[in-house]
Amino acid sequence: MLKFIIKRLAAMIPIIIGATLVVYLIISLTEGDPARIMLGTEATDEKVEALREEMGLNDPILVQYARYMLNLCKGDMGISYKSRNPVSVEIGARLPNTIRLAFCSIIICLVLALPLGIFAAIKQNTWFDGFCMLISLIGISMPIFWLGLLLILLFSLKLGWFPVSGAEKLSSIVLPALSMAVRSMASIARTTRSSMLEVIRQDYIRTARSKGIPERLVIRRHALKNALIPTITMIGLQMGSLMASSVLIETVFAWPGIGRLMIQSIMSRDTPTVMGCIIVLAISFSIINLVVDLFYGLVDPRMKSMYS
């Protein structure tokens, strides 16, 4: 297993290089001068040029990127153009908020999606099955930022139950976590239903029922465990998607996470901060996939052979 983990961690290196290179090139092609943005419109051309030279912005793009990656290998993410603070400090102050938001969202997903998917499969072609699939279809089709605005209008402005924005109160996380969870919940519920339908039609399930085993035990002991493999895959993908969708939700709810920090940094062409956020998101997604692969072995012992 250790060899498998090392291989997966080594595979993160080209992922990070590829993601950062693409983002660096895109930012370099956008309009605006970071030095001019930092100093303001009233700054003289001499001051702007001096700052550009100080930040190395006059060097070729690939030279700037290579210098950034060399510093990154030393543990230095650079200095934020906007705040003049180390990027690691800026991200470190906001990353816990993003993790907390994503964690609450995935808990909501699992609590709602797994029972919906299981009971929809058990009660196939009933009104409950149709209702669950309708909710899933709406959840997948609905843009999360639009859902977030609707929740603000209803629960914050009309009813006054939850704060509109910020993270000062414990209740502040409810609306953004629910907004992020709806689409993932719909995807997980549909995957769970499809997987359960495939499993409960197998011969060993009919054999278990013919032995007189209660239906709830047949579902829990025999069907559910074998149906979890595709569901675990979807859960892992949705956890990575939640980290990515935090960019939209944190902007809508003014949540102080790295998603909102990245949007603000893009607007001000704060390249080191944008790069730092991309690196953190890429690493998080890779680690989540690694954990999902390791969890396969706990659910299905046959999957342990892939660790060798």
C-alpha positions in Angstrom: 0.0 0.0 0.0 2.9 2.4 0.8 4.2 1.9 -2.7 0.8 2.7 -4.2 0.5 5.9 -2.1 4.0 7.0 -3.2 3.1 6.5 -6.8 -0.1 8.5 -6.5 1.7 11.3 -4.7 4.3 11.4 -7.4 1.6 11.6 -10.0 0.5 14.9 -8.4 3.6 16.6 -9.7 2.7 16.8 -13.4 -0.8 17.7 -12.5 0.4 20.7 -10.5 2.8 21.7 -13.2 0.2 21.5 -16.0 -2.5 23.3 -14.0 -0.2 26.1 -12.9 1.3 26.6 -16.4 -2.1 26.9 -18.0 -3.3 29.4 -15.4 -0.1 31.4 -15.5 -0.3 31.7 -19.3 -4.0 32.7 -19.2 -3.4 35.4 -16.5 -0.4 36.8 -18.5 -2.7 37.2 -21.6 -5.4 39.2 -19.7 -5.5 42.9 -19.9 -4.2 45.2 -17.2 -0.8 45.8 -15.6 -0.4 44.4 -12.0 2.0 47.2 -11.2 -0.4 49.9 -12.4 -3.2 48.2 -10.4 -1.1 48.1 -7.3 0.0 51.7 -7.5 -3.2 53.2 -8.8 -4.0 55.4 -11.8 -2.3 58.4 -10.3 1.2 56.8 -10.1 3.8 58.1 -12.6 5.1 55.9 -15.3 8.6 55.9 -13.7 7.1 54.4 -10.5 5.2 51.8 -12.4 8.2 50.8 -14.4 10.3 50.5 -11.3 7.8 48.3 -9.6 7.5 46.1 -12.7 11.3 45.7 -12.6 11.2 44.9 -8.9 8.5 42.2 -9.4 10.3 40.8 -12.5 7.3 41.5 -14.8 9.6 42.6 -17.6 11.0 39.1 -18.0 9.6 36.7 -20.5 6.5 34.7 -19.3 8.3 31.4 -19.2 11.2 32.9 -17.2 8.7 34.3 -14.7 6.9 30.9 -14.5 10.2 29.0 -14.0 11.3 31.4 -11.3 7.9 30.9 -9.6 8.2 27.1 -9.7 11.7 27.2 -8.4 10.6 29.3 -5.4 7.7 27.0 -4.9 10.0 24.0 -4.6 11.6 25.9 -1.7 8.3 26.4 0.0 7.8 30.0 -1.1 4.5 30.8 -2.8 5.5 34.4 -3.3 4.2 37.7 -2.1 0.7 38.9 -2.8 0.7 41.9 -5.2 -2.4 43.3 -3.5 -1.8 42.9 0.2 2.0 42.5 0.2 1.6 39.6 2.6 3.0 36.1 1.9 0.6 34.1 -0.2 0.9 31.2 2.2 -0.4 33.4 5.0 -3.3 34.7 2.9 -4.3 31.1 1.9 -3.7 29.7 5.4 -6.1 32.2 6.9 -8.9 31.2 4.5 -8.4 27.5 3.7 -10.0 26.3 7.0 -13.2 28.2 6.1 -13.3 26.5 2.7 -12.6 23.0 4.2 -15.4 23.6 6.8 -17.8 24.6 4.1 -17.0 21.7 1.9 -17.2 19.3 4.8 -20.6 20.5 5.9 -21.8 20.3 2.3 -20.7 16.6 1.8 -22.3 15.7 5.1 -25.6 17.1 3.9 -25.1 15.2 0.6 -24.6 11.9 2.3 -27.4 12.3 4.8 -29.9 13.1 2.1 -28.6 11.4 -1.1 -27.9 7.8 0.2 -31.4 7.2 1.7 -33.1 8.8 -1.3 -31.1 6.6 -3.8 -31.6 3.4 -1.8 -35.3 3.8 -1.2 -35.8 4.9 -4.8 -34.3 1.7 -6.0 -36.3 -0.4 -3.5 -39.5 1.3 -4.6 -38.7 1.4 -8.3 -41.5 2.7 -10.5 -43.5 4.1 -7.6 -44.5 7.7 -7.0 -41.6 7.9 -4.5 -39.1 6.8 -7.1 -40.5 9.3 -9.6 -40.4 12.1 -7.0 -36.8 11.3 -6.0 -35.7 11.3 -9.7 -37.5 14.6 -10.3 -35.7 16.2 -7.3 -32.4 14.9 -8.6 -33.1 16.2 -12.1 -33.9 19.7 -10.7 -30.8 19.6 -8.5 -28.5 18.7 -11.4 -30.0 21.3 -13.7 -30.1 24.2 -11.3 -27.1 26.6 -11.3 -25.7 26.7 -7.8 -25.2 30.5 -7.8 -28.9 31.0 -8.8 -30.0 28.6 -6.0 -27.8 30.5 -3.6 -29.6 33.8 -4.5 -33.0 32.2 -4.1 -32.0 30.9 -0.7 -30.9 34.4 0.3 -34.1 35.9 -0.8 -36.3 33.4 1.0 -34.4 32.5 4.2 -32.5 35.7 4.8 -34.5 38.6 3.4 -38.0 37.2 3.7 -37.9 35.0 6.8 -34.7 36.4 8.5 -33.6 32.9 9.6 -30.0 33.0 8.5 -27.4 35.8 7.8 -27.1 37.0 4.2 -23.3 36.8 4.1 -20.1 36.4 6.1 -18.9 33.7 8.5 -19.3 35.4 11.9 -22.1 33.1 13.2 -22.5 29.4 13.2 -25.7 29.8 11.2 -23.9 31.6 8.5 -22.7 28.2 7.0 -26.2 26.8 6.5 -27.2 28.5 3.3 -23.9 28.3 1.4 -23.4 24.6 2.5 -27.0 23.8 1.3 -26.4 25.6 -2.0 -23.2 23.6 -2.7 -24.8 20.3 -1.6 -27.9 20.2 -3.8 -26.2 19.4 -7.1 -23.8 16.9 -5.5 -26.7 15.3 -3.6 -28.6 14.8 -6.9 -25.7 13.1 -8.6 -25.0 10.8 -5.7 -28.6 9.9 -5.3 -29.0 8.9 -9.0 -25.7 6.9 -8.9 -26.8 5.1 -5.7 -30.2 4.2 -7.3 -28.7 2.9 -10.5 -26.1 0.8 -8.6 -28.7 -0.6 -6.2 -31.0 -1.6 -9.0 -28.2 -3.5 -10.7 -27.2 -5.3 -7.5 -30.7 -6.3 -6.2 -31.3 -8.1 -9.5 -28.4 -10.4 -9.0 -28.8 -14.1 -8.3 -27.2 -14.0 -4.8 -29.8 -11.4 -3.7 -32.6 -13.8 -4.9 -30.9 -16.6 -3.0 -30.8 -14.6 0.2 -34.4 -13.7 -0.1 -35.3 -17.4 -0.8 -33.6 -18.3 2.5 -36.1 -16.2 4.4 -33.7 -13.4 5.4 -35.7 -10.2 6.2 -35.7 -7.7 3.4 -34.0 -5.0 5.5 -31.1 -7.4 6.2 -30.8 -8.4 2.5 -30.5 -4.7 1.5 -28.1 -3.8 4.3 -25.8 -6.8 4.4 -25.8 -8.1 0.9 -27.0 -5.4 -1.5 -25.7 -2.1 -0.1 -22.1 -3.0 0.4 -21.7 -4.2 -3.2 -23.5 -1.2 -4.5 -21.3 1.3 -2.8 -18.3 1.1 -5.2 -19.8 3.4 -7.9 -21.3 5.5 -5.2 -17.9 6.0 -3.5 -16.4 7.0 -6.9 -19.2 9.6 -7.3 -18.7 10.9 -3.7 -15.0 11.4 -4.4 -15.7 13.3 -7.6 -18.3 15.4 -5.9 -16.0 16.3 -3.0 -13.5 17.6 -5.5 -16.4 19.4 -7.3 -17.4 21.0 -4.0 -13.9 22.5 -3.6 -14.1 23.9 -7.1 -17.7 25.2 -6.8 -16.7 27.1 -3.6 -15.5 29.8 -6.0 -19.1 30.7 -6.9 -20.7 30.1 -3.6 -18.1 32.0 -1.6 -18.6 34.9 -3.9 -22.4 34.9 -3.6 -22.4 34.6 0.2 -19.2 36.6 0.8 -17.7 33.6 2.5 -14.1 34.2 3.5 -12.5 31.2 1.8 -9.9 30.6 -0.9 -12.6 30.6 -3.6 -13.5 34.2 -2.9 -9.8 35.0 -2.5 -9.1 33.6 -5.9 -11.8 35.7 -7.6 -10.6 38.8 -5.9 -7.0 38.0 -6.9 -8.0 37.4 -10.6 -9.8 40.8 -10.7 -6.6 42.5 -9.4 -4.2 40.3 -11.5 -2.6 39.1 -8.3 -0.8 36.2 -10.0 1.0 34.7 -7.0 -2.2 34.5 -5.0 -4.1 33.0 -7.9 -1.4 30.4 -8.5 -1.3 29.5 -4.8 -5.1 29.0 -4.8 -4.9 26.8 -7.9 -2.1 24.7 -6.4 -4.1 24.2 -3.1 -7.2 23.1 -5.1 -5.2 20.8 -7.3 -3.5 19.1 -4.3 -6.9 18.8 -2.5 -8.5 17.2 -5.5 -5.6 14.7 -5.8 -5.6 13.8 -2.1 -9.4 13.2 -2.2 -9.0 10.8 -5.1 -6.3 9.0 -3.3 -8.4 8.6 -0.2 -11.3 7.3 -2.3 -9.1 4.7 -3.9 -7.8 3.6 -0.5 -11.4 3.4 0.8 -12.3 0.9 -2.0 -10.3 -1.7 -0.2 -12.4 -1.3 3.0 -15.6 -1.8 1.1 -14.5 -4.5 -1.4 -11.5 -6.7 -0.3 -11.0 -7.7 -4.0 -9.9 -4.1 -4.7 -6.8 -4.5 -2.4 -4.9 -6.1 -5.3 -4.5 -2.7 -6.9 -2.4 -1.5 -4.0 0.5 -3.9 -4.8 
